[in-house]
Amino acid sequence: MKEESKKLFINKETGWKNITPEQKQEIFKLSEEYMQFLNKAKTEREFIKEAKKLADKNGYTDIINKKELKPGDKIYFINREKSMYLAIIGEQNIEENGLHIIGSHVDSPRLDLKPNPLCEEGGFAYFKTHYYGGIKKYQWTTIPLSLHGVIVKTNGEKIEINIGESEKDPIFTITDLLPHLAQEQMEKKLKDGIGGEDLKILIGSIPSDDEKASEKIKQNILSLLNEKYGITEIDFNSSEIEVVPAFKARTLGLDQSMVAAYGQDDKICSYISLAAMMQLQKVKNTAVCILSDKEEIGSMGNTGMESHMFDFFISEILNKLGINKPNLLDRIFCLSKMLSSDVDAGYDPIYESVSDTLNAGYLGKGIALNKYTGARGKSGASDANAEYVAWIRNILEKNNIKYQVTELGKVDIGGGGTIAYILANKGADVIDCGVPVLSMHAPYEVTSKYDIYEAYKTYEAFWKE
C-alpha cells in the first residue's frame, strides 16, 4: 500500500531530504556566487553592468558589432543600460522551430528621488522620494538605506552615485514616531500608517557658515555635493537615483539553508538564468535570455517588455542570419516556447490564512510552476495550455528536477502578474517558472538555496531541450 501511495500521490517532501554531501556543496556554492553578484547589483543599471561583464568574459558579442550570424554565435543587446537580451544561435532552423526564451526582470520595488528632491525642514535636510512598485511603506522606515544611480549633466557627462554600501560611507534612513507619541498613528489602517509623502530620506543637519543663506543646511548639502560631484541642484532634474536598503545579501539560518537579501524579486531568477546561459555552448534551438526592466510598474516604457525593443533584437538576429522576410517575426514568436522566470509567493505558516495549502509554493520543495497569475477570476493571466505544461513537466521529470505547481494565494485574496502575458500575446507558449520567496517586496526577502539550485537545473535543461 505504501508503494502504491508513493506511485499515485504527488511527492511533497522537502528537497533537502535526499541530497548527497556533494550536491549540498554545489547548492551552497551557487548560492554564494549569487549573493556576491547581488551585493554588486542592487539596481537595474548595476545588474546590466555586471551581466555585460559576465557575457563579455564568456564569449558574447554585442549584436550591433556583428555583420552576420551563424549557429553557435553568442550575442547580446543592451537597451539604455537598463535591460538586456542575450542569445545563442541554435543549430536547428529558427524559421521552423522558433526560440526557447527565458525571461525575467531586473527591477525591484524601491524608492526613487523626486526630480526636485532636496528640502530643509526643522533643522534637517531631506531627500523627497516617490516609491516605485508595490511596497508596504512602513517597512521602509528606520532601516539603513543607500543611494544608487546616475546624474547626467547637459553636456552629456554621466556621474555614477553609490553611497551607503561601503563601511566607510554614511548611510541614510527614514524616521518614524516613537511609540509614546504614536497613539493616533497606531489607530490608522496599516497601509495608512506612513504616507507616501512622509518617505523622506534624512541626509544631514549641519548648517552652512553663510549667514545670508535662507536654507543653511540645504546649502551645506549642496556645497558638499558640488565639491564631490561638481553638480548643482538643477542637475537632479536629469538624474535617476534610487534608494535601496543598505543590507548585504547574507546566508540565513543556523543550517545555512536560505538566502536573505534585498531585490530577490526578481534578481534571483535573472541571475540564475544568466548564470545558466553562461554555461551553454551549442544548442539545438536558439536560446534567448531576457533581462527586462519596469516589470514592477507594468512593463511600460522603452526598457520594459511592452516596448518593441525585444522585437528589434529578434529582427536583428533574423537580418544577420540573412533570412528575414515579411511576417517571419510573427511566425517565430508563434513557434516559440518561454519560461517567464519570475518569483512565486512562498508559503508562510505565520500567515497561513492567505494561502491554499494544496496549491501554495513551499520553500525547499523545488522550482514553482505557476500556470496562471492574475487576480480573482484569472484577470490579466495568460493561463498556460495543458499541452505546454505537460511538455515542461516532461523536461523536469526526465532531468530529475523537483518542481511544484502553484497559485499566487487564495482566489479572492489578491493576485499579481509577470511578463508572461506579453510574450503569450505574441503567440508564444509561456508558463511562469521561478523561485518561491518569503516577504516578497519587503526590503529583505528570503529564499531557499535548494530552490535556487533547482531553478538553475530547470533553466539549463529547458535551453538544452
Secondary structure, DSSP 8 states (H G I E B T S, - for coil): -HHHHHHHS---S-GGGG--HHHHHHHHHHHHHHHHHHHH-SSHHHHHHHHHHHHHHTT-EEGGG-S---TT-EEEEEETTTEEEEEE--SS-HHHH-EEEEEEE---SEEEEEEEEEEEETTEEEEEEEEESS--GGGGSSS-EEEEEEEE-TTS-EEEEEESSSTTS--BB-----GGG-HHHHHS-GGGSS-GGG-EEEEE----S-TT-SSHHHHHHHHHHHHHH---GGGGGGEEEEEEE----EEESTT--EEEETTHHHHHHHHHHHHHHHT----SSEEEEEEEB-GGGTS-STTBTTSSHHHHHHHHHHHHHT---TTHHHHHHHH-EEEE---EEB--GGGGGGS-TTS-B-TTS-EEEES--EETTTBT-----HHHHHHHHHHHHHTT--EEEE-SS-TTT-EE--SHHHHHHTT-EEEEEE-EEBSTTSSSEEEEHHHHHHHHHHHHHHHH-
